[in-house]
Amino acid sequence: MASTTQVPTPLSSDQLRKIDAYWRACNYLSAGMIYLRANPLLREPLKPEHIKNRLLGHWGSDPGQSFVWVHLNRLIRKYDLNVMYISGPGHGAPATLANCYLEGHYSEIYPDKSGDAAGMLKFFQQFSFPGGIGSHCTPETPGSIHEGGELGYSISHAYGAAFDNPDLIVAVTVGDGEAETGPLATSWHSNKFLNPIRDGAVLPVLHLNGYKIANPTILARIPREELEALLLGYGHKPYFVEGSDPFAMHQIMASILEQCILDIRSLQHHARSTGDTARPRWPMIVLRTPKGWTGPKEVDGHKVEDFWRAHQVPVLDPATNKSHLKLVEDWMRSYKPEELFDANGALIPELRELAPSGARRISANPHANGGMLRKELELPDFRNYAVKLKAPGSLYTPPTDVLAHFLAEVMRRNMNSFRIFGPDETASNRLTAIYAASKKTWLAEYKPEDADGGELDVFGRVMEMLSEHTLEGWFEGYVLTGRHGLFSSYEAFVHIIDSMFNQHAKWLEKSKKELDWRAPVPSINILITSLVWRQDHNGFTHQDPGFLDVVTNKSPEVVRIYLPPDANCLLSVADHCLRSRDYVNVIVADKQDHLQYLTMEEAITHCTKGIGIWDWASTDEDAEPDVVLACAGDIATMEAVAAVAILKQRFPDLKIRFVNVVDLFRLMPETEHPHGLSDRDFDSLFTTDKPVIFNFHSYASLIHKLSYRRKNHDNIHVRGYKEKGNINTPLELAILNQVDRFDLAIDVIDRVPRLHPTGAHVKEWLKGQIIDSVNYAHAEGIDKDEIRNWKWPG
């Protein structure tokens, strides 16, 4: 391990002078973004009117992050490296923005932020300012795929970017506050999934600057040997760079960082020249520097540098406090901007030469604008995997098993750009057929018994780890660098990534709607399975379909929800989603056996429309319906179809319109969603004055939310999950939540006025069926044969 007591000297005095000057320029710009609205180069004494009215931003981690970036630049130029950088510390954008500006790439994208005094002023003015940009690495920041607004995902995003990119090195600075989050803690294990032959490398830099907003950080307050043991235990080879003297630290960092790059190259060369896929112990750096390094030491007798007060704005009131104004001016002048920028305000030539050129600039790395590198998937014809159906409702099959055979061929045809992600549930979710194309990635220890069904392979492309956070982070990093995939999860626990989904959807919306320089990226495709309605032994804890509510809170321009009712519809939806760009597609499909309703051609038509009438289940042709029975979701659909069969038998003259919804957002008006229904289309499906009974997979309130502006909304009665359940049979659980065939039929009788005089006896029979079904389930532990094997009588 490196020692800071014996300082190496890999840099010549001239190199050292220039690197330190470049770093000072970064720090000057970072401070300027937080404070200045005028006088960008301090060509006159600093005055209160030069200070922003609201001081917003985070200074504490910026000097350390720029320190890493500047030293990466030296090695990129020396070894012609392909390097991405990911900023983990929260709100650490000033460092990334400063480096991007000095590299010239920022001005190329935003010409008004030119590399002179006028452009620098606009660059400062926009930061954390209304109408400008945020204080973290938002999509507007070139070179970024990681916003950093929420902590914990930097390492998983970095590994996602490195997978299948053998030439890429992803340097990721991990904030020591960020390191306390659960997602970050699990992501250290990503090194067990990085193949040294086919993948790139990730170089984590754990930035120990000691403090969060107002507290010390854990990893900065444990003994070094304990920290080293922790990181060794995670499988890394930690190098330590510690200190506060800039010139000594430059020499140490230059030596250690170069050693890490040489370690990476050596490990990759060994693996690629010998075929040895043994898991390497990849290098990483622990960078211990003062919080707010090079900033004010004290303010009014209170310690600032190397304390939590340096985390955000070190000097809070320079516009109203003369002594504090002088403190800010002295601080900023300590970087000697007159030595760094020429008369026009441009970075002087000898410093500009330190940055790489073209696409080798970190801020211009094409992987950070992954849509530029995106290649369309080579997809098989999904029709070839169709379930052959002679009549609707005549056959049972597990939809996800059918999908798995299609996905296996997708994998075979895209072995460098498609991966499957899932938390130890690929087999549980009946996607096992994928293993015929590729096994599970595994670079940890193997045992002989793994050969018997373990499905492990160092070259596997199915990513399984029992951390939804890490999986989603990998997937996002993979997609944002231009590749494709699918994430499957148990429905109840996809909530674990609620906030990750939120962050990615916000990233997409900003990129898609406002940043034409960001090329479209492949969509995030989330398959929700092991659904609420079939948790026969897992019970109440596994019954939560509420992720759909989270998704509908986002802009319909970047999210979609699909509820294919059968396997053929699932195939059609999956093909569509894999071809799409700039969306988060949520597909809800169960793994258990389900009735199949549509031929493949019928399924394609139905899914293309997104919502439609099923004529074979309707009785209102050429007549006004008495009731509309609508449904969305596989169990909801089967119970609704069974209810129609009961009603047809008991009331032959009842006019029923049966509507199935695949694309949930189609319920929205066109004014809210470009693919929603017009008022006329909605009325033609659901009528304007008749009762609509909507059997829904999830919480009933969601349908009301999507359709509340409709004229017939008062007549829409939704049945969905009501938080009632335990260890139940499928029908018993449906009965508890009143989405079962018997309760639906009772609801129709109650809401169709002309059935009131004649429906009493049928209602009594239906209530008896409910009681008998529950009693049978409690006695036998299973639903009756006529329920489990029920088929459409058509």
C-alpha positions, 0 to 999 in steps of 0.5 A, a space after each residue: 500500500 502507498 504510504 504518505 510518509 515517503 512522497 514519490 516524485 513521478 511529476 517533473 517540476 514543470 508538470 507539477 506546476 501545470 497540474 496544480 495550476 489546472 486544478 486551481 482553475 477548476 477550484 476557482 470555477 467551482 467557487 465562482 459558480 456558487 458565488 458570482 453573478 458578475 466580475 467573473 475574473 475578479 478584474 475589479 474589487 469584489 462588491 456586494 452586487 457581484 454576489 448572487 442573491 441566493 447562495 446555493 450549491 455544494 463546495 465540500 467535495 469539489 476540490 477532491 473530485 477535480 483533483 481526481 479528474 485532473 490526474 486522470 487527464 494526465 494518464 488519458 494523454 499518456 496511455 490514450 485511455 478511454 475513460 468515463 467519470 461518475 460523480 457520486 458525492 451529492 450535489 458535486 456538479 461544480 467539479 464536473 462542470 468546471 472540468 467540462 468547461 475547461 475541456 471546451 466541450 461545454 462551450 461546444 454544446 452551449 455556445 453562449 457559455 464560451 471560453 472567455 470572460 463573457 461565457 464564463 459569466 453566463 456559466 457562473 450565472 446559470 448555476 443553481 439559479 432559476 432558469 439555469 441548471 441544478 447543483 448535481 450532475 443533471 442531464 444538461 451536464 456533458 459527460 454525465 450519466 449519473 445525476 447524483 441527486 439521490 445517493 447510492 448508485 454511483 458504483 452500480 452505474 459505473 459497472 453497468 457502463 463497463 459491462 461489455 465495454 472491454 476498452 472502457 475504464 469507468 472512474 467513479 468517485 464515491 462520497 463517504 456520505 454516499 458510502 453509508 447508503 444501502 445501495 452503495 454498500 451492496 454495489 461493492 460486490 459488483 466486482 464479482 460480476 466483472 469479466 476481465 476478458 469481455 468487460 471494461 474496468 471500474 476504478 472506485 475512488 472512495 473520497 474520505 473528506 470526513 463529513 456529511 451535511 452536519 455530521 462526520 462520516 462513518 468510514 472516515 472515523 474508523 481506524 485505517 486498518 479496519 477500513 482497509 480490511 473492509 475494502 479487502 473483504 469486498 475484494 478490492 486492492 485499496 491504495 491510500 492517498 492521504 494528506 492536505 499539502 497540494 504539491 505532495 498530494 499531486 505527486 502521491 496521486 500521480 504515482 498511485 493513480 498510474 499504478 492503478 491504471 497499470 494494474 488494470 492493464 496488467 490484469 486485463 492483459 493476463 486474462 485476455 492473453 491466457 483466457 484466465 477468467 479467475 476473478 482479479 482483485 481490482 485496484 481502488 483508491 482511498 482518497 483522504 483530503 480535507 472537506 472543502 480543501 483549499 477553501 476558507 480555514 475559518 469563518 468568525 472563529 468557527 472551523 470550516 475547512 476539514 469540517 462539516 461547515 465546508 459541505 455546502 456554502 462555506 461563507 453564507 453572507 458576503 453580500 451583507 457582511 463586509 468582512 465575509 465579502 473580503 474572506 470570499 474575495 481573498 479565497 478566490 484570489 488565492 487561486 490566482 486567476 490572473 495566472 490561469 486565464 488570459 486577457 480574454 478570459 480563456 484558459 492559457 494555452 499551456 494549461 489547455 494542453 493538459 486536457 485530452 482532445 476530441 472524444 478522449 476528453 472525459 466530458 466528451 466520452 461518447 459512452 456518456 451520451 450512449 444513444 450515439 453508440 446505440 445499435 438496434 437489437 437484432 430481434 427474432 420474429 416473436 410470432 414464431 413463439 406464439 401459443 397455438 390457439 383453436 378457440 379463446 379461453 380453451 388452453 392454459 399456459 404460463 406466459 413468462 415461460 413462453 416469453 423466456 424462449 423468445 428472450 433466449 433467442 434475443 440473447 443469442 443474437 445480441 451477445 454483446 449488447 443484451 442482458 437479463 437482470 433479476 434478483 435470484 428469481 429468473 428460474 422462480 419467474 419461469 424464465 429458465 429457458 433463457 439459460 439455454 442461450 446464456 447462464 448466470 454471470 458468476 466470478 466468485 468461487 465455484 463448487 462441483 455441485 454447481 454443475 448440477 443445475 447451478 447455471 453459473 458461467 463466467 461468461 454468463 449474461 443473466 445478472 442475478 444478485 439479491 439486491 434490486 438496487 444494484 441490479 437496477 443500477 447496473 441496468 441503468 448504467 448499461 442502458 445509458 451507455 447504449 445497450 439493451 436489457 430486461 429486469 424481472 422482479 417479484 411485484 411486491 418488491 419492485 418497490 425497492 427501486 421506486 426512487 431509482 425509477 423516479 430518478 431515471 424517469 426524471 433523467 429521461 424526461 429532461 433529456 428527451 424533451 429539452 436536450 436535443 444533443 442527447 441521443 435517444 437511449 434504449 428503454 428500461 424494460 421492467 417485467 413485474 411477475 410473481 403477482 399479487 393474485 398468485 401468492 399462494 404460500 407467500 401471503 400478505 407480505 407479497 401482495 402489493 401491486 402499488 408500483 403502478 401508482 408510482 409509475 403513473 406519477 411520471 410524465 406519460 412521455 417517458 413511462 408506459 404500463 402494459 398488462 398483457 392478458 395472455 402469452 401472445 399479447 405478452 410476446 407482442 408487448 415485449 417485442 414493442 418494448 425492446 424496440 422502444 427508446 427513451 421509456 421506462 416500460 413496465 410489463 405486468 405478467 404472471 408466471 403461473 398457468 393462465 387461460 389464453 384468449 387471442 391468436 397471435 394475429 389477434 394479439 398483435 391487433 389488440 396490443 397495437 390498439 392498446 385497448 379494445 372490445 373482445 367480440 367473442 366475450 361480448 353480447 351487445 353486437 348491433 345493440 346498446 349495451 346494458 353494461 360494460 365489463 372492462 378488465 386489465 391484468 391476467 387474473 382480472 381478465 380471467 375472472 371477468 371472462 368467467 363472470 361473462 360466462 355466468 351472466 350469459 347463462 343466467 341472463 341470455 338477453 343481457 347486452 354485455 360489452 367486454 373491454 380489455 385494456 393492455 396499455 394502461 395509459 390509453 385510458 388517459 385523454 389524448 391531451 394528457 398522453 399522445 397515445 391516449 383515447 380521445 373523448 369520442 373513442 373513450 365513449 364508444 368503448 365505455 358508453 356515456 351513461 351505462 354502468 362500467 364495471 372495471 376489474 383491475 389488477 392493482 388498486 382501484 383508485 388508479 383507474 379513477 385517477 386515469 379516467 377522472 376527466 371522462 364524461 361517464 366517470 360517475 358510472 365507472 365502478 372499479 374493483 381492485 386489490 383492497 389490501 386483503 389477503 394471507 395464505 389464500 388460494 387464487 379464487 379465495 384471494 380474489 373473493 376477499 378483494 371482490 374481483 372474483 367472477 361471482 362478485 362481478 356478476 353480483 355487481 352487474 345485477 345490482 347496477 343494471 336496473 332491468 335485472 333487479 326484479 329477476 336477479 334476486 335468485 341468481 344473486 343468492 346462488 352467487 353468494 352461495 358459490 362464494 361461501 362454498 368456494 372459501 369453505 372448500 379452500 379452507 378444507 382442501 387447501 386448493 380451489 375446486 377442479 371446476 375453478 382451476 380447470 375452468 375454460 370458456 364455454 363458447 
